[in-house]
Amino acid sequence: MAKILFLAASVRKQSLNKRLAKLAANIAEEAGAEITFVDLNDYELPLYNGDLEVEHGLPEAAKQLKKIFIAHDGFFIASPEYNSSFSPLLKNTIDWLSRAHEENEVPLSAYKGKVAAIAAISPGALGGLRGLVSLRMLLGNIGVTVVPSQVAIGSGFKAFNSEEELIDEKQAGMLKATVDELLRTADRLK
Ligand SMILES: Cc1cc2nc3c(=O)[nH]c(=O)nc-3n(C[C@H](O)[C@H](O)[C@H](O)COP(=O)(O)O)c2cc1C
């Protein structure tokens, strides 16, 4: 089975997107996938700055995270929507990991040939759906195949029960279908 990395583009302790990514990871594990969950809080990165890169190279956290991305066949990314786009934390992380730092490194080695599923959860009505449009485009541009199914969950503060499962059956079905599609596609492209 494919190795899938789960992450949320929010470092907030009570992040809804973290909770969604963790739930997706549990679903994938139950389906037999090899999973890793990373909290971006453990990989703090400065805002990308070309001078910083020239002077110091890639930050250690970026090297570690890039290695983790390379070691996986696919990603599940849950990102908050900020003013109709995905979070700046995610953009900054993607930017740092896109930089080659080893001799003869294949460009975009953390991304090319990988598969992703994208998701968002928000207290608002649209569930972060608008941010997924630009995230899907960006990932496609750096060589990631993004599966057609995706998840956007509105009224996020009321979405989970005490077991950290989604209360609404339709939303739970949407998440399961998206995770299943990610696993199937990652297995096929492996
Ligand atoms: C700067 C900023 C902009 C936001 N813009 C949107 C938005 O466009 N759409 C939306 O649904 N929620 C928006 N929100 C609310 C977030 O969806 C909400 O804070 C959410 O809980 C963040 O995700 P997290 O819980 O994973 O940290 C915004 C929040 C912030 C701080």
The ligand as a MOL file (V3000), in Angstrom:
LIG
                    3D

  0  0  0     0  0            999 V3000
M  V30 BEGIN CTAB
M  V30 COUNTS 31 33 0 0 0
M  V30 BEGIN ATOM
M  V30 1 C -6.8450 36.2960 8.2780 0
M  V30 2 C -8.0180 35.3850 8.2630 0
M  V30 3 C -8.8160 35.2910 7.1390 0
M  V30 4 C -9.9050 34.4160 7.0870 0
M  V30 5 N -10.6190 34.2950 5.9330 0
M  V30 6 C -11.5660 33.3370 5.8290 0
M  V30 7 C -12.2160 33.0850 4.5950 0
M  V30 8 O -11.9470 33.7010 3.5630 0
M  V30 9 N -13.1220 32.0890 4.5390 0
M  V30 10 C -13.4430 31.3280 5.6420 0
M  V30 11 O -14.2720 30.4300 5.5200 0
M  V30 12 N -12.8490 31.5500 6.8510 0
M  V30 13 C -11.9190 32.5320 6.9640 0
M  V30 14 N -11.2820 32.7360 8.1630 0
M  V30 15 C -11.6800 31.9570 9.3400 0
M  V30 16 C -10.9180 30.6250 9.4050 0
M  V30 17 O -11.5520 29.7140 8.5390 0
M  V30 18 C -10.9130 30.1070 10.8410 0
M  V30 19 O -10.1520 30.9640 11.6550 0
M  V30 20 C -10.4240 28.6780 10.9440 0
M  V30 21 O -10.7350 28.1650 12.2160 0
M  V30 22 C -8.9320 28.5900 10.6770 0
M  V30 23 O -8.5330 27.2510 10.5220 0
M  V30 24 P -7.9290 26.3760 11.7410 0
M  V30 25 O -9.0550 26.1740 12.7180 0
M  V30 26 O -7.4980 25.1070 11.0960 0
M  V30 27 O -6.7880 27.1430 12.3610 0
M  V30 28 C -10.2110 33.6300 8.2310 0
M  V30 29 C -9.4090 33.7300 9.3830 0
M  V30 30 C -8.3290 34.5740 9.3920 0
M  V30 31 C -7.4440 34.6290 10.6290 0
M  V30 END ATOM
M  V30 BEGIN BOND
M  V30 1 1 1 2
M  V30 2 1 2 3
M  V30 3 2 2 30
M  V30 4 2 3 4
M  V30 5 1 4 5
M  V30 6 1 4 28
M  V30 7 2 5 6
M  V30 8 1 6 7
M  V30 9 1 6 13
M  V30 10 2 7 8
M  V30 11 1 7 9
M  V30 12 1 9 10
M  V30 13 2 10 11
M  V30 14 1 10 12
M  V30 15 2 12 13
M  V30 16 1 13 14
M  V30 17 1 14 15
M  V30 18 1 14 28
M  V30 19 1 15 16
M  V30 20 1 16 17
M  V30 21 1 16 18
M  V30 22 1 18 19
M  V30 23 1 18 20
M  V30 24 1 20 21
M  V30 25 1 20 22
M  V30 26 1 22 23
M  V30 27 1 23 24
M  V30 28 2 24 25
M  V30 29 1 24 26
M  V30 30 1 24 27
M  V30 31 2 28 29
M  V30 32 1 29 30
M  V30 33 1 30 31
M  V30 END BOND
M  V30 END CTAB
M  END
